[in-house]
Amino acid sequence: MYIIKQLRRKNNISQSQLGEEIGVSLRTIQLYERKDANIPIKNLTKIAEYFGLTIAELYMHEVNDMGEAYTKRQPFTKHGSVFYPLEHGKYLVMAPLILIEWQKEYIVNIRKDNFSNPFQGGFIIDFLTEEPHRIFEVSGDSMNDSSAESIPNKAYVLGLEIKKESLTRNETLWRQSYILVCADRIICKRLTGYNKEKRTLVCHNLNTSPEFQDFELSLEDVLQVFRIVKKQL
C-alpha cells in the first residue's frame, strides 16, 4: 500500500525498522509497499496500530493520498459491520473477524445469542447485500490443493451468512465453498450436496491427501453457514 511508505517516511522510519516493529523481514515490507500488495490482516492491524490508526483509516488514507476521487457519502453500519463507500461503486467493509484463537468463544457466544467480537478486518467489495458479513481465519490445509480456488491454512475469508435450510432446497448453492460454524468447531468446506434421508450436508475437501476424507455433516450440528465471497492469503 502506497500509504505505508508515506507514513513511514513522514515518521522518519526505515523499512528495516518497521519490519522489526511488526515482526517481518525487510523484504516483506518492500513487498507490502507495492500498490498491489496482499497484506495479511494480522500484519495490517499491527501496521495500523503502529501509526495510531485503524485499518479503516489506513484504507481511507490510501484512497485519499493517492489523489483518487472518492465519494463524500458517510459510512454506515449494518449487521455489526461498517461500510465505507468508495468510488466506482466499491465499499470498504470492516467486518467482525473471527481468529482461530477466538473460534470456541465465538461458538459459545452465538449459542447464547450474545454475539460480541473484539476484532475487525477489512475487505474491498463490489456490491452490497442484506446478509451479515463475517471474516474467518481458516485453520488447516484441507481446502488447499495449490489451485486458484485453494483456501490454505491461515487464510482469511469474507463470508455472507445464509440460512442453512436454503442448502437443502437450492442446488445452485452446492459446489461452492463455505464456512460452517458447528456446535464444536468452525470448518471450511465445499458443499457438494444434501442427503435428504439422513438430513446431512455432503462436505468435500479440495486437498486430495489421504488424511483429508470427504464426509457428511448433520444439519442439526450446524449453527451458521457463510458463503465465501472473497479470500486474503
Long-range contacts (C-beta under 8 A, 24 or more apart in sequence): 1-32, 1-33, 1-35, 1-37, 1-39, 1-58, 1-62, 2-33, 2-35, 2-62, 2-65, 2-66, 3-58, 3-61, 3-62, 3-65, 3-66, 4-29, 4-32, 4-33, 4-47, 5-33, 6-61, 6-65, 7-51, 7-61, 8-33, 11-51, 18-47, 18-50, 21-46, 21-50, 22-46, 22-47, 22-50, 38-232, 38-233, 40-154, 40-156, 40-232, 40-233, 41-97, 41-121, 41-122, 41-135, 41-137, 41-156, 41-232, 44-122, 45-121, 54-94, 54-120, 55-94, 55-120, 55-121, 55-122, 56-82, 56-84, 56-92, 56-94, 56-122, 59-84, 59-92, 59-122, 59-124, 60-84, 60-92, 63-87, 79-131, 79-132, 79-133, 80-115, 80-117, 80-132, 81-132, 81-133, 83-128, 86-124, 89-126, 89-127, 90-124, 90-125, 90-126, 91-124, 91-125, 91-128, 92-122, 92-123, 92-124, 92-125, 93-122, 93-123, 93-124, 93-125, 93-133, 93-158, 94-120, 94-121, 94-122, 95-120, 95-121, 95-122, 95-123, 95-133, 95-134, 95-135, 95-158, 96-120, 96-133, 96-134, 96-135, 97-121, 97-134, 97-135, 97-136, 97-137, 97-156, 98-134, 98-135, 98-136, 98-137, 98-186, 99-137, 100-137, 100-139, 100-154, 103-139, 103-185, 103-186, 106-181, 106-186, 107-181, 107-182, 107-183, 107-184, 107-185, 107-186, 107-223, 110-181, 110-223, 110-224, 111-183, 111-223, 121-156, 123-158, 123-230, 123-232, 125-158, 125-229, 125-230, 129-160, 131-160, 131-161, 131-162, 132-160, 132-161, 133-158, 133-159, 133-160, 133-161, 134-158, 134-159, 134-161, 134-179, 134-226, 135-159, 136-179, 136-186, 136-188, 136-226, 138-188, 139-186, 139-188, 140-188, 141-207, 141-212, 142-187, 142-188, 142-189, 142-205, 142-206, 142-207, 142-212, 143-177, 143-188, 143-189, 143-190, 143-205, 143-206, 143-207, 144-206, 144-207, 145-206, 145-207, 145-208, 147-206, 149-177, 149-206, 150-206, 151-177, 151-188, 151-206, 151-228, 151-231, 152-233, 155-231, 155-232, 155-233, 156-231, 156-232, 157-188, 157-228, 157-230, 157-231, 157-232, 158-228, 158-229, 158-230, 158-231, 158-232, 159-226, 159-227, 159-228, 159-229, 160-226, 160-227, 160-229, 161-224, 161-225, 161-226, 162-225, 162-226, 162-227, 163-225, 164-219, 164-222, 164-224, 164-225, 167-191, 167-194, 167-201, 167-225, 168-194, 168-196, 168-199, 168-219, 173-227, 176-227, 176-228, 177-227, 177-228, 178-225, 178-226, 178-227, 178-228, 179-225, 179-226, 179-228, 180-217, 180-222, 180-224, 180-225, 180-226, 181-222, 181-223, 181-224, 181-225, 181-226, 182-217, 182-221, 182-222, 182-223, 183-221, 183-223, 184-221, 188-228, 189-217, 194-219
